[in-house]
């Protein structure tokens, strides 16, 4: 039996400060944490540091792994987002082609319309007992499940 699956690897990082703010990026009509794709021959951790630098101008360190968001695509391939958080950063904010970036109180973000299931991912980022957000796009009900 062939157990090989085509997988797209990506990352996302919740950068936060000591005042209760998180760094958000405005994309496609909503707010999300910055992140992006893992390049060939690149570690997942290194890709997260690179993506945050490219999208925000910040250099992050001391990343804490929180969990994953993953789903099965219509073609049977898998898409995985490795979720990290950190409050260690240096530099100044610089917007990119990906979208504007700015600080926002976490409690205010929780009241916003979620983009790409961010409301559920916050349960993972904030350490509320979950480590995975999963769904299968081929199921009739594709509501993501926290595990």
N, C-alpha and C positions, 0 to 999 in steps of 0.2 A: 504494500500500500504506500502510495506517495503522500507524504505529509508536508511537502514543500508548499508554501503559500507566498504569493507576492505581497510584500509589505511596504507601505510608505511610512517612513519614520520622520516625525516632527517633534517639536518641543514648544513649551510655553513656560513663562516664568512670572510669578507674582513678586514684583519688587515692592517692598514696603518700607516705610520709615518709622521712627519712634513716636510719631504724632498721630498714628492711626490712618495714614494715607497710603494709597496704593498707586502705582504707575499704570495708567490706562492708555490704550491706543484706540483712536477712532477709525473704524473700518466698516465699510459697507453699511452705513446707517446705524452703527451700534458701537458699543465699547467692549474691548477685550484686552487681555494681557498680551504683551509682545511675545513673539516667538517665530519659528519658521522651520524650514526643512533641514534635515541632516544630510550633509553632502557625503559623497562616496569617500571612503577612507577616513572619515571624521568620527570622533567619539560623540556620543549623545551629549555629554556634559560640555565638551568644547563647542559643539554646535549651538548650544543654548547661550553660552557666553558670547559667541560671535554674533548670533542673531540679535541679542539685546543691544550690543554695541552698534550694529548696523541700523537698527530701527529707532534707537533712543539716544545714542551718543554716550550712554553710561557704560562703564566697565564694572561688571559685577564679579563677586567672588563669594566663597563659602556657601555654595548652593546646597539646599536641602531638598532631597527627592521626596515628593509628596505622593505620587501615584501616577495612573495613566487614564487617558480617555481613549477608547478604541472602539472601532466598529467594523462591520463587514460591509463592503461595498456591493453594489448590484452584480458586479462581475465576479464576486467571490474573493477578491483581494481584501486585504486588511489595511486599515489606516490607524496608526498609533501616534498619540501625542503624549510625550513624557512631560509630566508636570513637576516644576521646581518652584521654590521660593527662596528669597534672600532679602536681607536688610543691609547687606554690605555692597556699597556701590560708590563710585567716584566719577567725577566729571559733571558736565552740564547737559541738560536736555537739548537734543537736536532732532527736529522732525525729519522724517524720511519720505520717500515715495509711498511707503506703506500706509502713512497716515499721521495725523497730529498726535503728539504724546503729551500728557500732563498728569499732575498729581490730583487725586480726588479722595475724599474720605471714604474708607471702606464701607461704612454704614450708608453713605449716599449711593455708592455703586450698587449695593444690594437692593435699592429701591428702583433702579433703572430697568428698562426692558432688556432682558438678557439676550446676548448674541452668542450663537453657537453653544448653547447650554451652559453659559457661564454661571448661571445661578446654581446649577448642580455641581459644577466644577469647584465653586467656592467651598462646598462641603469638604472636598478633598484638600484644597489649598489651605483651609483653616484648621485642618486636623480634627474634623468632627467624626472620626471613626470609619471613614470610607477610604479606599485606595484605588477604586476603579469605577469609571463611568462607561458602560457598555451598551451597544445596541447593534442590531442586524438590520440593514436597510431592506433586506429581502422578506422580513416578517411583515405581516399585515399591520401590526401595531409596533411602530419603531420608537416608542417612547424610551429614552435612555434610562437605564437602571443603575443606581448607585450600589456598589458591592463593597 
